[in-house]
Amino acid sequence: MQVCKVVVLDMQPITPAVGGGRQRLLGLYHNLGDNIEAVYVGTYDWPGELARDHRPTPNLREICIPLSDAHHRAAQDTARRMDGRGMIDIEFPDQVALSPEYLSVARREMQDADVVVFSHPWCFPPLANDLKPEQLVVYDAHNVESVLRVSLHDDLPQAAPLLQSVVATEAALLARSQLVYCCSGEEVVLFQKIYDVAPGKLRVAPNGTFTRRFRHDLIALRAKALEALSADERGRKRVIFMGSQYGPNAEAGRFIVDVVAPRTPQATFVLVGGVGEPLLASGSLPANVVCTGIVDDERKWELLLSSDIAINPMFSGAGTNVKMFDFLAAGLPVLTTPVGARGIADESTAKGEIAVQSKEQFVSALASLLKEGVTDERRHTCLALVERRFSWETISKGLGDALRYHAAERVTAKPAVLMLSTWGVACGIAEHAQYFAEALREAGAEVVIFGNSLLGHEPTGVMPELRFPVTRGWHWDNRTWRSSQVDLVAFNAAMAAVKPVLVVLQHHTGFMGVGDYAQIAAEARKRGVPVVIECHDAAHLQPGEAALLAEAGATVVVHSQREAERLGNKANVVVCLHPVRTGAFSSQRPVTAEQGTDAPFVLGGFGFFRDYKGIDITLDAVKLLRRKYPNLTYRGWHAIYPGEEQSDYVRECLAFTRREKLDGAVTLDTSFADIEEVIDGLSRCDLVVLPYAPSNEGASGAANIALAAGAPLVISDSKIFSSLRHVAAVVEPRSAKAFADAIDGLLMDGPKRHDLTTRARTWAESNDYVAMARKFLEHSTLAGEQQPVVAKIRRAS
């Protein structure tokens, strides 16, 4: 694979990675990929440093060129005019001509770059004319600079011209960039509102932390850090806060010293970083506050690991707070404010990793947290949250893949598809939509997601918004199921900005009513854009409702012939079997000739931890099977919806496992595991068991994940599996004994298992997502000719 050169430009060093900006630089670019050469060109915003050219990581080269003395004198003159406030970054576009060596090195590295990333906008104006038409230009937006700088300096009348230059600089870079990476969805919205940036440019590359250091020994490392404390220190609860002397951090530090610590005498407050230095110098610290000053990375983690709880009482500032991720990675629940949680959580998380409270309730909430204590399980849950959503290891690799793709594809004009779906949240359809978006891209389209608001939903991972542009304009109420609605103004704005050739609406009766879908389809058809509605529970769709959607100009895709017949085989109803992800067969567990009862057979399962999935039947069958197969084990990936951790069904299943002494034989992963890991795990199973309850739904996404793994399936007689009966072992009645007997027969019959595996793989390869994407894209070529389009889709499917 050809090496892709990515040059990143900014006006600060990366290492040492202290402060949010430098931590983002190191995290994002430390390992973009083995075939990506990442070169960073930066400088120092203070005098006295030497030039640097080194590799902070094997895949990242950092070059820092000091600014000239004349440059620093000019910056100091500006600071004097601005009442002592440093403006060296804002004036960098005009003053960098005084540092010609920096410009020379930046231009040298840009010369053969495939991708040029401007981290902050300050380097763009002096280097804009050095960009080549074939280079991919990217803006890595640490903040919406116009908003941040106005909030910091709008009180200075003499700063007005500089603030106007910030807006002009940021606007110019936004216009020139092909991609804009923001820290959170809030910044995406602001860029659209303030600068009218096209949605297709905008992505989210969140801030994060390095998580792998704690993956296997978090509790042991915490115990070691606690041992280093004195007996008196270990006898008191420790509450930690970190920050630089940046204004919003200083405001938080003062709140801790003046309000929180005096009213919480039972705890010791540890303030790490520059935030504590002016507080310490004031000489008026409460006895229960310790200020460490700036510490190195090793000491920082020692202090984090020896703490009980973290607090982040931020009341101003922009962007996301990187310190939040370090707190969570160290296993610390975090009490924060809405500003401190921005871009991370809109409200307190279900498992207690993040508690969001107002300024007025902050002290009482902290007292409650200290009183209840923190279990080891909760600490692991904190780490799991950042591993899933904010791991630099995952984010950097994903960013590298995205930059390589867009660098290679940017010269090709592609038709746009606008897809309404749940996105990046705990929902099987959101997962399906992500696979389908990838397939549409592979089939030759660019995809923009019209996603649900995240209010009330905890995001499940980083990749959906890193890889695809998302504009959020509808509300999904998955609590009361009564207040879901779409913002038609936002939808029409997205239509105008994206100019799609096709609109795809993912449908479920739990999302919105048919009337809402008809309204959306009618709005798209006003613009001459064809609409396809993919129904995931057509069993609840009535023939009259299908007719209503037809009147609105929509084609309705269902996943089984049975569903089409029930809807009367109307002209606008098309059958397209639920697609399957493929390509994971290489790690498949081989079917061996040896079939002894002592063999370490592995059964697998997948699907949300809900009663209709039949997890209790599987566990009971495992108990029965282990009488004959003592080494048989079960590995199930059964994510628990937020808020359902203590449901009766979950508690009963876990209690059964303990009561029957199956702990060593049964592994249940209840997190929202990365789907690639799930597919890899299922591919290593001898059989995948899905004893679903009766259902009239058209298809099972969980079964298709098993098929993607190339694993032989054992399924119930539920209608949801009707399209898979010829490639799976069907069991009836739906009981533990019947499943145990069927599994026993297959475990003792290697050729039959091999036949099931072959049939499953063949079916999966002929019904993959790319094939479905091509069928949908064919629909877009005949916009406005409804009947011929339907006929064409029928012929294709």
Helices and strands as residue ranges (DSSP letters): E 4-9, H 20-29, E 36-42, E 52-57, E 60-64, H 69-81, H 92-95, G 96-98, H 100-110, E 115-119, H 124-127, G 128-130, E 136-140, H 145-153, G 157-159, H 160-176, E 179-182, H 185-195, G 199-201, E 202-204, G 212-214, H 218-227, H 231-234, E 237-242, H 247-255, I 256-260, E 267-272, G 274-276, H 277-282, E 289-293, H 297-305, E 309-312, H 323-329, E 334-336, E 354-356, H 362-372, H 376-389, H 392-409, E 416-421, H 428-442, E 446-452, H 463-467, E 470-475, E 485-486, H 488-498, E 502-507, H 514-526, E 531-535, G 538-540, H 543-551, E 554-558, H 561-566, E 573-575, G 585-587, E 602-606, G 611-613, H 615-625, E 633-637, H 648-659, E 666-669, H 675-683, E 687-690, H 701-708, E 713-716, G 719-727, E 729-731, H 736-747, H 750-766, H 769-780, H 786-796
